[in-house]
Each structure stands twice: as structure tokens, then as C-alpha cells.
């Protein structure tokens, strides 16, 4: 894998295994951007870093 950081913009917990494998097998950072109330805790835990999307970044 030729990336230093993988960025995932999702709250779907189905991506937690992917994030974990990218970190453990490929030794890459995984940054997850998501709305805190809508992001699965398992995905937050699997990420190297969780960046909340809130405030001005949200519509409406």
C-alpha cells in the first residue's frame, strides 16, 4: 500500500474491520471523520484518530 494515511468519511461500523486491518497489517494511520452521534463506537475504536464532524461542517 502506497499511502501514509487512509481517510475514511463514514460512521458505518461495517468499516471497523477494514480500518483495523489497514492499521495492523499495513501499518498505516486511519483517520475517520464522522458525526459523533452517528458514528459506530467500533469504528471510532478501530481508527488511529477520530475527527468529529460538527458545527459549521454540518448542514441545516
C-alpha positions in Angstrom: 0.0 0.0 0.0 1.5 3.3 -1.1 -0.4 5.7 1.2 0.8 7.2 4.5 -2.7 7.9 5.8 -6.1 6.4 4.9 -9.0 8.8 5.4 -12.5 7.4 5.8 -15.5 9.7 6.0 -18.2 7.4 7.3 -19.9 6.4 10.5 -20.7 2.9 9.4 -19.5 0.2 11.8 -19.0 -2.2 8.9 -15.8 -0.4 8.1 -14.2 -1.2 11.6 -12.6 -4.4 10.4 -11.1 -2.7 7.4 -9.7 0.2 9.5 -8.2 -2.3 11.9 -6.6 -4.4 9.2 -5.1 -1.3 7.5 -3.5 -0.3 10.8 -2.3 -3.7 11.9 -1.4 -5.4 8.6 -0.2 -2.4 6.6 1.0 -0.2 9.5 -0.9 2.8 8.1 -2.8 5.6 10.0 -6.5 5.5 9.6 -8.3 8.8 10.2 -12.1 8.6 10.5 -14.2 11.7 10.1 -17.8 11.3 11.2 -20.7 12.8 13.1 -20.2 11.7 16.7 -23.8 10.7 17.4 -24.0 8.7 14.1 -20.6 7.0 14.1 -20.3 3.5 15.4 -18.2 3.2 18.5 -16.4 0.1 17.0 -15.3 2.3 14.1 -14.0 5.1 16.4 -12.0 2.5 18.4 -10.6 0.9 15.2 -9.3 4.2 13.9 -5.9 5.8 14.6 -7.7 9.1 15.1 -11.4 10.1 15.1 -12.2 13.6 13.9 -15.7 14.7 14.7 -17.7 16.5 12.0 -19.8 19.1 13.8 -20.7 22.7 13.9 -20.2 24.7 10.7 -19.4 21.5 8.8 -23.0 20.2 9.2 -25.9 21.2 7.0 -29.0 22.6 8.5 
